[in-house]
Amino acid sequence: MNIGKLKLSDALTILHECTFGRLGCISNDEPYVLPINYYFDGKYIFSHSLPGLKIDAMRSNPRVCLQVDQIRDPYHWRSAVAYGHYDEIVDPQLRESVMAELFKHIEQMTPVESKMIGSSEKMIVYRIKLTEVTGVGEEW
């Protein structure tokens, strides 16, 4: 077994190839981690949410991270962590184009996303501007 750091290019490849990760943020001075669907354009990670604890947390403390992994089995895996800052997208045209692109990357809507149809005025669209990307893997 050989666990080691990934090259930046490999960590970025993981972010590009995946559409599901775990968002880490701070809520009421406590770590808060939850799954999200996303897409990565090489500069920003884009996602969306209905209002709630996650959005409140990111508005209060915009420093966030996203952990994404690719797992073949317990001995063959790679993981990338992207660090950055939350930025809420309020421009209506940009929101619409981000959502269209997001749904191109997601094969099937989750139950929560299905409920968002017709309630786009409530939906929060955001991006994470990356400040650092790291990666680690085992025997990939």
Secondary structure as GFF3:
##gff-version 3
##sequence-region A 1 140
A	DSSP	beta_strand	3	5	.	.	.	ID=ss1
A	DSSP	alpha_helix	8	17	.	.	.	ID=ss2
A	DSSP	beta_strand	20	27	.	.	.	ID=ss3
A	DSSP	beta_strand	30	37	.	.	.	ID=ss4
A	DSSP	beta_strand	39	40	.	.	.	ID=ss5
A	DSSP	beta_strand	44	49	.	.	.	ID=ss6
A	DSSP	alpha_helix	53	60	.	.	.	ID=ss7
A	DSSP	beta_strand	63	73	.	.	.	ID=ss8
A	DSSP	beta_strand	76	89	.	.	.	ID=ss9
A	DSSP	alpha_helix	92	105	.	.	.	ID=ss10
A	DSSP	alpha_helix	111	116	.	.	.	ID=ss11
A	DSSP	beta_strand	124	138	.	.	.	ID=ss12
###
